Structures are given as C-alpha cells and as structure tokens.
Amino acid sequence: MSADRSPAPASASGPAARDLADVPAAEVISAVAVHLMSAAAVKCGLTEQGTATLDLDEARKLITALAGLVTAARPDLGIHAAPLRDGLQALQRAFREASPFPDGPGEGPGEKLTGPV
C-alpha cells in the first residue's frame, strides 16, 4: 500500500464506522472471540442439536483461530482476558472429548499457542 491516504471504502464510512470509532479495541476483540467460541461450540456438538452439528475439522480451525486471537491480544484484553481464556480451554477440552481419536497432549487445536490443556 502506498503512503497516500486513499479514501476509506464505502463500507467503512458512515454511521457504522463512527459507531466503531467509539468502541474500545478490547471490546471489539472480545466480540470476535465470542463469535469464534459460539461457532466452535456448535461444531463441537455442544448445542441442543448435539452431534447433528459435529464437525471436528471445522471446530479445530475455529479453536485454533480463537487461541491465536486470545493469546496475541491477552495483554490488551484487561478484564476480558480470563473469561476468554477459560472459554477457550473449555472448548479445547470439549474437542478432545468429542474426538474419537484424541490428539496427544499439546497437539490439540490451539495448544501450540496455549500449551497443553
């Protein structure tokens, strides 16, 4: 990208962009993390539908992305850090329990970033 400041894309202007300007980064990161957690919980079969939504390949990707986000943002998350870390660990354990062939310690989704769960 050049040093020129090109105008923001149409989708980044207007009321939505102004609203986001007022939201602290930790809250935006937390909201994204909650979306990743919710999607991973569905893919781990932790909803009312149970195993009908089970997709461990997709769950692995979501949990790994969540682990990267939570690990990288931890110093900036303040009061949001501990609950997000706890939720991540719960998903990592749920993944292990749902897997017919559990990964070895430190090999589960996101564990290269968080350490063994």
Stockholm file with secondary structure:
# STOCKHOLM 1.0

chainA/1-117         MSADRSPAPASASGPAARDLADVPAAEVISAVAVHLMSAAAVKCGLTEQGTATLDLDEARKLITALAGLVTAARPDLGIHAAPLRDGLQALQRAFREASPFPDGPGEGPGEKLTGPV
#=GR chainA/1-117 SS CCSSCCCCCGGGSSHHHHHHHTSCHHHHHHHHHHHHHHHHHHHTTCSTTGGGGCCHHHHHHHHHHHHHHHHHHGGGCGGGHHHHHHHHHHHHHHHHHHCSSCCCTTCSTTHHHHCCC
#=GC SS_cons         CCSSCCCCCGGGSSHHHHHHHTSCHHHHHHHHHHHHHHHHHHHTTCSTTGGGGCCHHHHHHHHHHHHHHHHHHGGGCGGGHHHHHHHHHHHHHHHHHHCSSCCCTTCSTTHHHHCCC
//
